[in-house]
Amino acid sequence: MIGGAHVPDEDVGKYLYATYCESSDNKNYRGDPCPEWEELPEGIRKHWTMVAKAARRHFAFRLA
């Protein structure tokens, strides 16, 4: 919950991906430019969404 509203896991995944891109000078692991979120294959977007879910569970447990 942020400001009383639930942020969808996909939106958090998109934010985490954008943070990764920013921290890597917008380069992926091969040194190629990071594609925009919408250009990522669906499977990759799902992986980032799962990272968001895992982080949410981890911190919810630790903060409870």
N, C-alpha and C positions, 0 to 999 in steps of 0.2 A: 504494500500500500504506500503510495506516495501522495501526500496531500489528500488523503481519504479516498483516492481513486486507484483502482487496480490497473497496473500497467501490464499489458499482454506480454507473455514470454517472448514472442517474436520481436516485439519492439525493443525489449531489453537485449536480445541477441543481436539485433541490428546495431544498437548502441555499442555493445561490446566489440563487434566487428569494426565499427568506425574507429573505436579507440585503438584497436590493434593496427589498423591502417595508419592512423595518425602517428603512432609510436614507431612505426617501421618505415617512415618517410614514404608512405603509400606504396610500399613494395611487398610482394608476397614472398614466400619462402624460397622461390626461384630467382628473386630479384626483378620479377616482372611487375608492372603496375597492378595494384589491387583493383579488381573490377568493382563497379558500384554494386550495392546490395542487390538491386533488382536484376543485375546481370549474372549473379552467382547461380550456379545450378541449384535446383531445389534441394538436393541432398545436402549440399554445403550449408544452405540457409537453415535446414533442419538441425544440422550439427550445432550451429551457433545458438539455435533456440534451445537445444538440450543443455548446452553450457549454461545458458541463462537459468533454466529450471534447476540445474544442479546447484548453482550459486545461490539461488533463492532458498532452496531447501537447506543448504549448509548454513547460511547465515540466519535463517529463521530458527533453526535448531539451536544454534549457538547463542542467539539473543533471547530465546524463550526463557 
